[in-house]
Amino acid sequence: MLGGSPDADVLVVGGGPAGISAARAAARAGLKVVLADERPALGGQIYKQPGPGFTVTDAAAMDRQFRYGRTLIDSLDGTGVDVRLRTGVVAVEGSRAVLVTEGEPAVTIQAPRMILAPGAHDRPVAFPGWTLPGVITAGGLQTLAKTQRVLPGRRILFAGAGPVALAFPAQLAHYGANIVLALEAGPAPKAADILNLARAAPGNTGLLRDAVRYRTGLLRHRIPLRYGRIVVRAEGDGKVERVVHAAVGPDWRVRPGTEQTVDVDVLCVGYGFVPSLELMRLTGCEFDYEEDLGGHVVRRDEWQRTTVEGVYAAGDGAGVEGSFVAVDEGTIAGLAAAADAGVLAADTAATMAAPARRRLVRRRALSAATTRMYRVGPGVFELSTEDTVICRCEVVRRRDLAEAIESTEDINVIKAYTRAGMGLCQGKNCQRQIAALIASRHGRAVSAIAPATPRMPVRPVPISALADHDIVGPGLFVPADTISVETPLVEEKESAP
Ligand SMILES: Cc1cc2nc3c(=O)[nH]c(=O)nc-3n(C[C@H](O)[C@H](O)[C@H](O)COP(=O)(O)OP(=O)(O)OC[C@H]3O[C@@H](n4cnc5c(N)ncnc54)[C@H](O)[C@@H]3O)c2cc1C
């Protein structure tokens, strides 16, 4: 609670690989750490544990990600980290943060340091039919499979790009999904790519082995993987019945006359991920633009310090680079927080961070080796038509945006005029599309279009979490069962004579 002394030395937001490693490093160095995650279990996106109500009776029968995740989560045991689950951090200002735990009133806690490790979300792509029931993001489908053991549909087409285009269909097939076709937007690997990968192999053999395992998994399940093809539209009467895909060039722009149609009932879309920036934007951090890391990425130094004092960023939330990078960045951020707080000598922190730094250099060499194959092309943001819904929360179509885009390059103004980006997801699904439309109309680079100003709360919050429970008068909010027609909610004032 607010008061003289802080509630924690460091607040870690996010209980994925980055947040867990950061919390562990900071706590082991002697800091009092609060770790908040809105999900019911630690593990983040990759190490999602089965949901409430499930009990794992045989860990050996689970997949490797589950087992890695369990080991990482268990490494917090004995560190004294105060883990708060089902707890969203919905606002930050200076050293204060507002935490909302499911079913409880919001609390404000004070922490002079914050490590933001909120991860990423699917890179949204709008194409005709993307809002039809049956179209699902890779993250959504993965969550269903991992936490609920549920698979939607009978015939699934996967369309995506990057490492996920190999990993997801193979993983989903492992869970029993019937993937009839996998599409990768990027080009097929050439001999030069294989050579580059081989050069980057030292220290990355595990990851390369995974890639081979995924490829053989696709072959074993007889899932065709077609390179250089992209989803063009989903069609059907009230639900997905077929998907049209087409060949693309190196910029992912559709080559006319190459369209093909496949009958499916689920289209799973996975064109990579973009960092969750809201909290970093609220704290006033500065950003750079790197499309391959997800677009706008927070600026940080080699200790994961952002440009705002006391605020550190790690993991996919600071640039999408995968779970191994997230673990190492988290460790470095935790050590930095401890060193900056004066509980760890700077040279000790440097020595402790050295192995993580060496691994990061090797991981990044591997990413560099895949750049030609995995570079995101602008064509993926040019698939919508005038009639395509761009903001699905507020149902704003491309044609509804045209006038506003004509008059301004400011995404905030477009939001105010059209309501695009004002809904539940707060622009997560439409902002990148709108930025691409603005860039194309005004001849600007997408990197030059600033994201919309974030608003608190960054997550939907139930009114009961914010309402003052000490107020006894019913005010405007009275329980429904106490309302009777004889008792007006607001006393009618006597009308003036
Ligand atoms: C949808 C998706 C699917 C992926 N699938 C794979 C895969 O199959 N294989 C693979 O190798 N990699 C996969 N990745 C990449 C991998 O998951 C990440 O690289 C890794 O999880 C990054 O770790 P992280 O700790 O940075 O973020 P995450 O693991 O995403 O953890 C971030 C955590 O922060 C929490 N959080 C965010 N905002 C708040 C807030 N305001 N308040 C409280 N909690 C908050 C989230 O609930 C989440 O648990 C996937 C990524 C995504 C986004």
The ligand as an SDF file (V2000), in Angstrom:
LIG
                    3D

 53 58  0  0  0  0  0  0  0  0999 V2000
    0.8960  -16.2520  -29.1330 C   0  0  0  0  0  0  0  0  0  0  0  0
    2.3170  -16.7400  -29.0070 C   0  0  0  0  0  0  0  0  0  0  0  0
    2.6530  -18.0740  -29.2620 C   0  0  0  0  0  0  0  0  0  0  0  0
    3.9750  -18.5210  -29.1690 C   0  0  0  0  0  0  0  0  0  0  0  0
    4.2960  -19.8200  -29.4310 N   0  0  0  0  0  0  0  0  0  0  0  0
    5.5780  -20.2470  -29.3710 C   0  0  0  0  0  0  0  0  0  0  0  0
    5.9500  -21.6050  -29.6370 C   0  0  0  0  0  0  0  0  0  0  0  0
    5.1080  -22.4160  -29.9320 O   0  0  0  0  0  0  0  0  0  0  0  0
    7.2590  -21.9570  -29.5670 N   0  0  0  0  0  0  0  0  0  0  0  0
    8.2150  -21.0620  -29.2300 C   0  0  0  0  0  0  0  0  0  0  0  0
    9.4010  -21.4220  -29.1640 O   0  0  0  0  0  0  0  0  0  0  0  0
    7.8970  -19.7730  -28.9640 N   0  0  0  0  0  0  0  0  0  0  0  0
    6.6080  -19.3590  -29.0390 C   0  0  0  0  0  0  0  0  0  0  0  0
    6.2810  -18.0500  -28.7970 N   0  0  0  0  0  0  0  0  0  0  0  0
    7.3280  -17.1780  -28.3940 C   0  0  0  0  0  0  0  0  0  0  0  0
    7.5480  -17.3710  -26.9010 C   0  0  0  0  0  0  0  0  0  0  0  0
    6.3230  -17.6410  -26.3040 O   0  0  0  0  0  0  0  0  0  0  0  0
    8.1210  -16.1490  -26.3340 C   0  0  0  0  0  0  0  0  0  0  0  0
    9.3460  -15.8970  -26.9710 O   0  0  0  0  0  0  0  0  0  0  0  0
    8.3490  -16.2200  -24.8460 C   0  0  0  0  0  0  0  0  0  0  0  0
    7.2200  -16.6990  -24.1770 O   0  0  0  0  0  0  0  0  0  0  0  0
    8.6820  -14.8220  -24.3970 C   0  0  0  0  0  0  0  0  0  0  0  0
    8.7410  -14.7970  -23.0090 O   0  0  0  0  0  0  0  0  0  0  0  0
    8.3320  -13.4620  -22.2470 P   0  0  0  0  0  0  0  0  0  0  0  0
    8.5410  -13.7510  -20.8010 O   0  0  0  0  0  0  0  0  0  0  0  0
    9.0080  -12.3080  -22.8320 O   0  0  0  0  0  0  0  0  0  0  0  0
    6.7900  -13.2570  -22.5540 O   0  0  0  0  0  0  0  0  0  0  0  0
    5.5400  -14.2140  -22.3000 P   0  0  0  0  0  0  0  0  0  0  0  0
    5.9250  -15.6120  -22.2060 O   0  0  0  0  0  0  0  0  0  0  0  0
    4.5260  -13.8350  -23.3130 O   0  0  0  0  0  0  0  0  0  0  0  0
    5.0300  -13.7740  -20.8620 O   0  0  0  0  0  0  0  0  0  0  0  0
    4.4820  -12.5040  -20.6340 C   0  0  0  0  0  0  0  0  0  0  0  0
    3.5270  -12.6130  -19.4750 C   0  0  0  0  0  0  0  0  0  0  0  0
    3.1560  -11.3020  -19.0840 O   0  0  0  0  0  0  0  0  0  0  0  0
    1.8060  -11.3060  -18.6910 C   0  0  0  0  0  0  0  0  0  0  0  0
    1.3100   -9.9310  -18.8110 N   0  0  0  0  0  0  0  0  0  0  0  0
    1.3390   -9.1350  -19.9000 C   0  0  0  0  0  0  0  0  0  0  0  0
    0.8470   -7.9240  -19.6090 N   0  0  0  0  0  0  0  0  0  0  0  0
    0.5000   -7.9540  -18.3070 C   0  0  0  0  0  0  0  0  0  0  0  0
   -0.0760   -7.0050  -17.4320 C   0  0  0  0  0  0  0  0  0  0  0  0
   -0.3620   -5.7520  -17.8330 N   0  0  0  0  0  0  0  0  0  0  0  0
   -0.3110   -7.3830  -16.1660 N   0  0  0  0  0  0  0  0  0  0  0  0
   -0.0100   -8.6440  -15.7340 C   0  0  0  0  0  0  0  0  0  0  0  0
    0.5250   -9.5860  -16.5270 N   0  0  0  0  0  0  0  0  0  0  0  0
    0.7900   -9.2380  -17.7890 C   0  0  0  0  0  0  0  0  0  0  0  0
    1.1520  -12.2840  -19.6410 C   0  0  0  0  0  0  0  0  0  0  0  0
    0.0020  -12.8240  -19.0500 O   0  0  0  0  0  0  0  0  0  0  0  0
    2.2470  -13.3330  -19.8250 C   0  0  0  0  0  0  0  0  0  0  0  0
    2.0660  -14.4260  -18.9510 O   0  0  0  0  0  0  0  0  0  0  0  0
    4.9690  -17.6070  -28.8450 C   0  0  0  0  0  0  0  0  0  0  0  0
    4.6460  -16.2640  -28.5620 C   0  0  0  0  0  0  0  0  0  0  0  0
    3.3260  -15.8300  -28.6340 C   0  0  0  0  0  0  0  0  0  0  0  0
    2.9830  -14.3960  -28.3150 C   0  0  0  0  0  0  0  0  0  0  0  0
  1  2  1  0
  2  3  1  0
  2 52  2  0
  3  4  2  0
  4  5  1  0
  4 50  1  0
  5  6  2  0
  6  7  1  0
  6 13  1  0
  7  8  2  0
  7  9  1  0
  9 10  1  0
 10 11  2  0
 10 12  1  0
 12 13  2  0
 13 14  1  0
 14 15  1  0
 14 50  1  0
 15 16  1  0
 16 17  1  0
 16 18  1  0
 18 19  1  0
 18 20  1  0
 20 21  1  0
 20 22  1  0
 22 23  1  0
 23 24  1  0
 24 25  2  0
 24 26  1  0
 24 27  1  0
 27 28  1  0
 28 29  2  0
 28 30  1  0
 28 31  1  0
 31 32  1  0
 32 33  1  0
 33 34  1  0
 33 48  1  0
 34 35  1  0
 35 36  1  0
 35 46  1  0
 36 37  1  0
 36 45  1  0
 37 38  2  0
 38 39  1  0
 39 40  1  0
 39 45  2  0
 40 41  1  0
 40 42  2  0
 42 43  1  0
 43 44  2  0
 44 45  1  0
 46 47  1  0
 46 48  1  0
 48 49  1  0
 50 51  2  0
 51 52  1  0
 52 53  1  0
M  END
$$$$
